[in-house]
Amino acid sequence: MDFIDLKTQYRRVQDSVNARIRAVLEHGQYILGAETVELENKLAAYVGAKHCIGASSGTDTLLIALMAYGIGPGDEVITSPFTFIATGEMIALAGAKPVFVDIDARTYNMDPKLIEKAITPRTKAIMPVALYGQCADMDAINAIARKHRIPVIEDAAQSFGAMYKGKRSCAVSEVGSTSFFPSKPLGAYGDGGALFTDDDNLAKLMREIRVHGQDRRYHHPRLGINGRLDTLQAAVLLAKMEIFPEEVESRIRIGARYSAMIDEAFARESDPARKVVTPYVAPDCTSVYAQYTVEVADRAKVEQGMKARGVPTAVHYPVPLHLQPVFANLGQGVGSFPISEAAGNRVISLPMHPYLTEAQQAQVVQALKDSVLGG
């Protein structure tokens, strides 16, 4: 069993992928070719944003957004400690200080109730993460940001395609950033990412920053990076966009089925140590389940049991950012963000992709039950 099945997906889109790639090979415009512009237009329309700026990765997009706001040394950016390193890493690489606030125990996303007390005169942005495929509580976050006149950059690397109260992820804040890493809900065959905004000036700045700060050939009014989306990756993504809405619906259906099956499997268990906590999806929201992640009491035992039963698992993420050695200078040790730390000790992700069959899910759930209960 595959943790993520990209081979089945490729068989569905191979004719379109191959044709799109051949077209690029024939015209030879490998950087910012016509396919990149076509993709940006389609992605903007899908998200419901005025502008889409394709970029080299979902990591570089975060840096580009921070640079567009002029964020640098002496500034602070509020974010979550329970995420992949890229979120805090790009804040630090911009020269700013990542300021962590703990997460909501149900959604694993930034807890809005904790944001205001983290704001200082040096706070220049809030960067909520849409972890595991579901948006953070963006209404509450945006309200706080408006009150303090601070921009919000949504790190939507894992939630492209998800809905938040009638809007798509990446269109729920001033700037949305996503990733097209191969394992993401919409994945390329290499690195890639995109930024979204309705702000004309921000779009202009971000387009310039992704090409070394250039506003026209060999004219550089600002510093930038080499952050362009390769045309070949744009071609792959165009082919995948043809089936992406269907895959989103499949992910939602499979995620709901997982939760129902797991809840039923453990319905008779009253001991918390013998229960499995399934994902919570907030009202008026959807999750695209970039990962289908549950909580267990004894993760090491479950990992070993699942492996013995031929079911792959993964952990996203075992060590919160404040406990990473690279951020030791922040002086936030164990106990600083207890909800993130507890989640890091308990979460485990199960196989998840749009082509999981009900029989495969039943196999996963049975292996999970046997591993937890020791059967």
Secondary structure, DSSP 8 states (H G I E B T S, - for coil): --SS-HHHHHHHHHHHHHHHHHHHHHH---BS-HHHHHHHHHHHHHHT-SEEEEES-TTHHHHHHHHHTT--TT-EEEE-SSS-HHHHHHHHHTT-EEEE--B-TTT-SB-GGGTGGG--TTEEEEE-B-GGG----HHHHHHHHHHHT--BEEE-TT-TT-EETTEETTSSSSEEEEE--TTSSS--SS--EEEEES-HHHHHHHHHHTBTT-SBTTB-SS---B---BHHHHHHHHHHHTTHHHHHHHHHHHHHHHHHHHHHHTTT---GGG--B-----TTB----SSEEEE-S-HHHHHHHHHHTT---B-S-SS-GGGSGGGGGG---TTSSHHHHHHHHHEEEE---TT--HHHHHHHHHHHHHHHHT-
